[in-house]
Amino acid sequence: MTTAELAGLARSRLRLIPAVPEVPPETPYDHVANGAQLLLAAEAALDRLGMIGNGDDDATEVRETIRGAQARLLKALFLLSASA
């Protein structure tokens, strides 16, 4: 196949993908919950990359900072849900 044929094939396949419906705006609670999830993912990435428990503990301070931020976000979620 030529480059032009491949490009035409790609364009025709992209037309098969339906339009994504508009995502509703997030509430403040949603933003805080998403932030907490991102911090959990960041902490998991430190483990996955072997930056924690590697003898040198290169990222121990980073992990403690992530955990502190997680605690603050979880408290904010608790307060937001209590006030709703």
For each residue, the residues with C-beta under 8 A, 3 or more apart:
1: 5 6 9
2: 5 6
3: 6 7
4: 7 8
5: 1 2 8 9
6: 1 2 3 9 10
7: 3 4 10 11
8: 4 5 11 12
9: 1 5 6 12 13
10: 6 7 13 14
11: 7 8 14 15
12: 8 9 15 16
13: 9 10 16 17
14: 10 11 17
15: 11 12
16: 12 13
17: 13 14
18:
19:
20: 23
21:
22:
23: 20
24:
25:
26: 30 31 34
27: 30 31
28: 31 32 80
29: 32 33 77 80 81 84
30: 26 27 33 34
31: 26 27 28 34 35
32: 28 29 35 36 73 76 77 80
33: 29 30 36 37 73 77
34: 26 30 31 37 38
35: 31 32 38 39 69 73
36: 32 33 39 40 70 73 74 77
37: 33 34 40 41
38: 34 35 41 42
39: 35 36 42 43 66 69 70 73
40: 36 37 43 44 70
41: 37 38 44 45
42: 38 39 45 46 66
43: 39 40 46 47 63 66 67 70
44: 40 41 47 48
45: 41 42 48 49
46: 42 43 49 51 52 59 62 63 66
47: 43 44 50 51 52 53
48: 44 45
49: 45 46
50: 47 53 54
51: 46 47 54 58 59 62
52: 46 47 57 59 60 63
53: 47 50 57
54: 50 51 57 58
55:
56:
57: 52 53 54 60
58: 51 54
59: 46 51 52 62 63
60: 52 57 63 64
61: 64 65
62: 46 51 59 65 66
63: 43 46 52 59 60 66 67
64: 60 61 67 68
65: 61 62 68 69
66: 39 42 43 46 62 63 69 70
67: 43 63 64 70 71
68: 64 65 71 72
69: 35 39 65 66 72 73
70: 36 39 40 43 66 67 73 74
71: 67 68 74 75
72: 68 69 75 76
73: 32 33 35 36 39 69 70 76 77
74: 36 70 71 77 78
75: 71 72 78 79
76: 32 72 73 79 80
77: 29 32 33 36 73 74 80 81
78: 74 75 81 82
79: 75 76 82 83
80: 28 29 32 76 77 83 84
81: 29 77 78 84
82: 78 79
83: 79 80
84: 29 80 81
